[in-house]
């Protein structure tokens, strides 16, 4: 029983993934209705769900998906075109399939409720309604049709076509010698000698070659051998060799016997079974290229078509190969490309890799200390391996955010229909990767923010037109990496935030006192306060005043921050900044006195020696003049109350760090360089420590503290703003 | 000169090609034969003494035939030598020229 349960879990997961893919595919079909690959993936999704549902005896699912599958099969075969209406029905069908599966999984014994059954019927009617019921299956038997030369009988013969070029004679070719040699390989059943382009009168140069031959040739030799006869002439002759029909079956068998562990290219498949030679393929590819270049537009002709046109292979054989290729693709697609791994196992692995990194650092240290030069090489190469193991192990947990993003296409589509708004979602940076655990947790806040943008942000088309904006509103989802963080932006071109309205509400709710002293930014941030909504009418989407505070809480729980940037009438951009929460980072180690600190390498902008010409420190005004740029700074030794901090060393260095747009300088005594840092969380006791996010164990067993750069920059800015008159770090002219 | 004018009367021209009819001599042959195409009504070529013929030579014969047909000249080949017959057979061109070929018993079977 438990095995069956496990199987059901896999089925549920698989079905969910397939349905998600299907939704993506359907939505992308709205813009690219002719993409056959997408249609194929739709078909595969339905087909696979039908198959697996059958295994578990979910007849309701099988019955329904079967109809959807047949419709998609017709679309795939070009018998039915796909349009907005069909896409819409298919989207509904996808949702319905999900419902059916859920019902089957949760109440296996119970019959399908009438409402679901009725919905099934309705959708099936919509799916199949517009076409005749008895579409005849196209005849499977392949018609063999051979055309070439016309007068030559070709039943069991190779058909060889030789078109010599003008310079053939001058280059020492005598076509006769090739034909004589050909006779050693088999029997020339028939030969047609032609000179279709023989010019008349003086135009005819007797030293030019105008001869063409078509030869029906009976031989057991394979294509390579026959082609080898004409090898010598290949530069001066257009050679086409068409295999005999009797070979056809052999080729088909060989094609079917080809292993299907990976998808091969059409040309390679046909060369492998001997139906084509590499030369044929190369020439066809060349002419394909030539067509692309000369027409300079549109998709190129398929290779198969070119090969058939060139009479080097028969159409049915190409069809067969394409069919085989498709089968292989499907098989590979249906086979799992992923291994499902228990997340705890993965966590364990990453912990172990962390320990490995530490002990390899320890080993390096010892090798260095004892000056074992021969061991040094080994240690260095192991070090390189360890760091790539580290990266790979961490990548295992990284997923692209694109999948999360594309789910919102559906949200935007549905919500904008519901609201009678025309809204387009643009997605960029979908390939940005972040930790899977973070992805899961960011989903809800993102959904909320997007719904907000759709409901509150974007105005109705009429309102938009009235203020001179295009009727179609846009919402943009963007993600990018910035100094060890991922930034996710949700931008809309809607109405923006109305500060007065927010303030009024906040006053009414008692969130702010009437004698407030709030900047525009502070007022915008009020929307994250609990119990505040500017929407006069609550809809079922948003507007109840709960949500934004939850969003902020969720993001802060992930050690992230959220910023809002809005211009009234032009739109709102919300930026979420999240740490990549990696267990291991590339750090930059610095030291003051006896202490070691790690700065995340991604946040280090540059390192400069103090007292150099380009960098001056102003102790009184408390700023660093870095090539004319004013930076706040922090003496790490002072900040962390190091005892020897007052005795200024001769050689201090400044590490310029940046977080987002803000920069600051950390003054340190020593630079130790890059260090692979395994983040060890600090205990509960130290949770409230300012400026420290964690610790790491160094190779020599000492502990180094990992700096909270963002927090320290804030501290540096405060430090500076106290005695100094400047507030912002701007260039001094 | 590898072409011998055997007879010329009332537009009927009898020629005999001798020796090699190959890429090395086709240009010469064409130049020698072309004038007849503009004057004659009937060209008969004796191939008895052609010792060697290659694709270029054969192409020249095809050319002559084509020219003759297009100008309404009667064109015939006769007394094919063994070398010529071998090539015509190989390329299945006997029918194209349509002239009776006499196969001598002395020839090695091709």
Interface residues (C-beta under 8 A of the other chain):
Chain A: X169 X174 X175 X176 X179 X180 X190 X191 X192 X193 X195 X198 X200 X201 X202 X204 X205 X206 X207 X209 X210 X211 X213
Chain B: X23 X26 X27 X29 X30 X34 X54 X55 X56 X58 X59 X60 X62 X63 X66 X67 X70 X87 X90 X91 X92 X93 X96
